[in-house]
Amino acid sequence: MNDMTQAKYKKRAKIFKAMAHPSRLLIIDELSISGERCVCELTDMVRTDTSTVSCDLAQLRDAGLVIDERRGSMVYYRLGVSCILDFFECVEAAMISKTECKPRLLN
């Protein structure tokens, strides 16, 4: 594998790693519904402390999945790429497919 190909796969892995936590997936889902949320709203929604949510948001931002905007003392987040929702649909399809395959394997 050449250096450019390896760099591309490392970038992809960074995005997958950023999403690889239930709270971060919940944040992405919430931002897709609401459009944007401040850190305090996301903290209440995720039901954890502000520093943990801030770290989650930083990982999502560094991966290019969310964009932040400071307004006074508040920081608001929104999706950086709406196409991530297409990936979520693919994941849901895989979950359904796996569930449907189990009964067939038992027969």
SVG drawing of the C-alpha trace seen along z (x, -y; Angstrom):
<svg xmlns="http://www.w3.org/2000/svg" viewBox="-37 -37 41 63">
<polyline fill="none" stroke="black" stroke-width="0.4" points="0.0,0.0 1.4,-3.4 1.6,-6.4 -1.4,-8.2 -3.6,-5.1 -2.5,-4.5 -3.2,-8.1 -6.7,-7.8 -7.5,-4.8 -6.1,-6.4 -8.4,-9.4 -11.4,-7.0 -10.5,-5.1 -10.3,-8.5 -13.9,-9.1 -15.1,-5.7 -13.3,-6.0 -14.9,-9.4 -18.3,-7.7 -17.5,-4.6 -19.3,-5.5 -23.1,-5.5 -23.1,-9.1 -21.4,-10.4 -23.9,-8.5 -26.7,-10.0 -25.2,-13.5 -25.1,-13.0 -28.7,-11.8 -29.8,-14.8 -28.0,-17.3 -29.6,-15.7 -33.1,-16.3 -32.6,-19.7 -30.2,-21.3 -28.0,-22.7 -27.6,-22.4 -25.4,-24.1 -23.1,-22.1 -25.4,-22.5 -28.4,-21.1 -26.3,-18.1 -25.0,-17.5 -28.6,-17.3 -29.6,-15.0 -26.6,-12.6 -26.9,-12.7 -23.2,-13.1 -20.9,-15.9 -20.0,-18.9 -16.3,-17.9 -17.2,-14.5 -19.6,-15.9 -17.0,-18.5 -14.5,-15.8 -17.0,-13.8 -17.8,-17.0 -14.1,-17.7 -13.6,-14.2 -16.5,-14.7 -15.3,-18.1 -11.7,-16.9 -13.1,-14.2 -15.1,-16.8 -18.5,-15.4 -19.7,-18.5 -19.0,-22.3 -19.0,-24.6 -19.9,-28.2 -19.3,-30.4 -22.0,-33.0 -21.0,-34.9 -20.2,-32.5 -22.2,-29.6 -20.9,-27.2 -23.3,-25.7 -22.8,-22.5 -24.3,-21.3 -23.6,-18.6 -20.7,-19.3 -21.7,-16.6 -25.3,-15.5 -24.3,-12.5 -23.3,-10.8 -27.1,-10.1 -26.8,-7.9 -24.2,-5.8 -26.6,-5.5 -29.3,-4.2 -26.8,-1.6 -26.0,-0.6 -29.7,-0.2 -30.1,2.0 -27.3,4.2 -28.9,4.5 -32.2,5.5 -30.5,8.0 -28.6,9.6 -31.8,9.9 -33.7,11.5 -30.9,14.0 -30.9,15.4 -34.2,17.3 -33.2,18.8 -30.0,20.1 -31.8,21.9 -34.1,23.8"/>
</svg>
